[in-house]
């Protein structure tokens, strides 16, 4: 992947990378990974909101959810990485 930056933007990023004690490429990878995580989390939350609105407006869906019972987060195990996605 090639990323073209304005000179001033590159200078700002290089300075920030230096302050973090890392190279520019590593710093940009970290920024991109953090943004990808933020975008994914926002998408999942939006999907959950849409599902909740549907359930709230649909008695048939509410009845089906009531049949399921409540979620037990313990059943998901100790996957700390999974849990961290929702923080």
N, C-alpha and C positions, 0 to 999 in steps of 0.2 A: 504494500500500500504506500502510496506517495501522498504526502500532505503538503500543499503549498500554503505558506503563511506570509502575511505582510511582514516586512522587516521589524517593525515595532512590536507586533504580536510575538514574533520569534524571540526578540530580546526579552520581553516580559516573561515568557515561558522559560527561557534559558536561566534567567535570574532566579525564578521560583524553583527550578530544578536544582540549581546550585545550592540554594538555601536548604533544600530537602536532602542534600547530599547525594543526589542521583543524576544520571545523565538525562538529556532531553528526551530521548526515545522512551526510556523507562517512565519518565514523568508523564509524558503524553499517554502512554499505555495505561498508567494508573488513573489518569483523568477520564479516559475513554471507558475503562472498566467500571468506574464509579458511576458514570453517566448511564451506561447500559443497565446497571443494576437499578438505578433510580427510575429509568424508563420502564423496565420490566415490572418493578413493584407498583408503579402508577397504573400500568395496564391491568395488572391482577386486581388491584383495589377497585378500579373502574368496573371490571367484570363482576366482582363481588357485589358492588353497589347495584348494578343492573339486575343481578339475580335476586338480591334482596327486595328491590322494587317490584319485580315480577311476583315474587312470593307474597309480598304484602298486598298486592292487588288481585290475587287469584286464590279464592278459597280452596280450590282443588289442590293447588300446590301446597298451601298451608297444611292441609290434612295429611298430605304425603310426608311432609317434613316432620309433623308431629308423630307419625308412625315410626320414623327413624330413631327418634330420641335425640339426646344431645351428644355433641362431639366430645370425645375423650382424648384430649391432647396427649395423654400418656401413651396412647396407642401408636403415636407417631415415633416413639422411641426417643433416643437421646441425640438426635442428629442436630448438633448445634448450628451447623451451616444452614440447614433448612430453616431453623427458627430465626436465625439472623436476617434472613431475607425479608421478614415481616416486621423488622424494627425500624 
